[in-house]
Amino acid sequence: MGNIKLSLNKTVTSITQHNQNNEHGASQFKPNTTVAAVIHCQGKFLLVEELDNNRLVYNQPAGHLEAHENLICAIEREVFEETGLNLSPNHLCGIYYHHRPDLALYFLRFCFVIELEEFLTGQPQDDDIIATHWFTFEQIKQKQAQLRSTMVLECIEDYLAGNKIELSQLKSNL
């Protein structure tokens, strides 16, 4: 077992050194890639309550794509971390390119849809998440000033409009 661990450590070190020495794309623009989930059940949507810069906000379960992770694994991980629920997406409702001037950052967001037959109670695993809540669309619109970004409402509106991108359209060589 020790030889396998040593071999794996050498491989990771080799990949890391290769990436540090590889200048390909070093000057190219790279937006932050994120995933989010519209989780729907019987006319309600599951949002997480969290602190963002000392401000209480609501968001879909969402987060950044990690190295060596495909998009579906990323959303499954984020949903679990933020809600404690092991769920898999049904499809995507959109792909969004969003600029946050206040942070001078650009985001490329893949928003997945998870449709449930019954309400589930979440137990966040991430310390940054305060709680999970089921809200109607009208309740979410009333909280518009407390949404983490405009994409929260936009993703739900696209889901309600019937936007549907099949998961088979996502390709990965990981």
Secondary structure as UniProt FT lines:
FT   HELIX           2..21
FT   TURN            24..27
FT   STRAND          32..41
FT   TURN            42..43
FT   STRAND          44..52
FT   TURN            53..54
FT   STRAND          55..59
FT   STRAND          62..64
FT   TURN            67..68
FT   HELIX           71..83
FT   STRAND          91..100
FT   TURN            101..104
FT   STRAND          105..115
FT   TURN            127..128
FT   STRAND          129..136
FT   HELIX           137..142
FT   HELIX           144..146
FT   HELIX           150..160
FT   TURN            161..162
FT   STRAND          165..166
FT   HELIX           167..169
//
